[in-house]
Amino acid sequence: MSFLVCETGMARVTRYHFKGPKENFREFVAENLPGYPDNIRLSILGTYYVGFVGVRHPSKFSLLEWLGPLPSLRGLLMRSNKWPTS
């Protein structure tokens, strides 16, 4: 048994196995996607639909991609940001 996860900052879809012969194993199902994945749905045919939140432009600098492999730094930036309250 496994589940799929859309990793928006890394622009990939990862499968995590939690039961069976591949237990505690992670495999990358789709990497270097043309957009930032945000949602995944199973289709009637047994394939998957992946929704993108935006298009990637690999030739341009992207803070999201730069921070993708640095979750602790992303968390620090989020905590230090002052969000407006209403």
N, C-alpha and C positions, 0 to 999 in steps of 0.2 A: 504494500500500500504506500502511496505517496501523495504529495500535493505540490502544486505549482505556485510559484511566487513571482510576481512582476517586480523587478528591481529597477525603479525609475531612474535613479542616479547613475546606475551602471549600464542602462539600456540593454537589459537582458532578462530572460525568463529562466528560472532555476527550478529544478525538481528536487524535492527533499523526500527521501525514502525513510519511513518510520517503522515499517514492518516488512518481514520477508528476508530473502537472501541478501538484499542490498541495504539492510537496516543501517541507519546513521550515515548514509552515503548521499552526497550532493552531486548532481550533474547539471551542466548548463545545457538547456534545451535550445535556446536561441540567444546568440550573442551579437553584439554590434548591430543592433536593430536600427532602422532608419528613423525612428522616433523614440520618445520616452514612454515606455509602457506603463499603463496605470490601471488596467483592468483586464481580466481574462474570463472568458465564458466558454463552456463546452457547447459545440454545435450539435445538431441532430445527427450528423454523419460521424461523430466521434472525434472530430478535429477541434481546434481551438480558435476562437476569435480573440485577438489582443487589441485593446483600445489604446491609442496613443494620446498623451496629453499635449504633445507638441512635436514638431519636426526637429531632428538634429541637424546641425550644420558643423560637421567635423573640421572644416577649414577655419572656423572661428573659435575663439576662446569661449568656453562655457564654464561658469562657476559651478553649475550643477555637476558636470562631468568631472571637474577637478576635485570636488568634494566627495564624489561618489565612493571611493574606497576609504574615506576618512570619517566614519560615523561619529567618533568622539568630537572631532572638530565641528561637524555639522551641529551636534547637540549644544556645544558651547556657544556657537553663533546664535542659535535659536534662543537660548536662555538669556543671552546678553542683549538681544534686540528688544527695544521698547515698543510694544504693540499699542496702538491707540485704543482707548476705551471709550465707550459711549455713555 
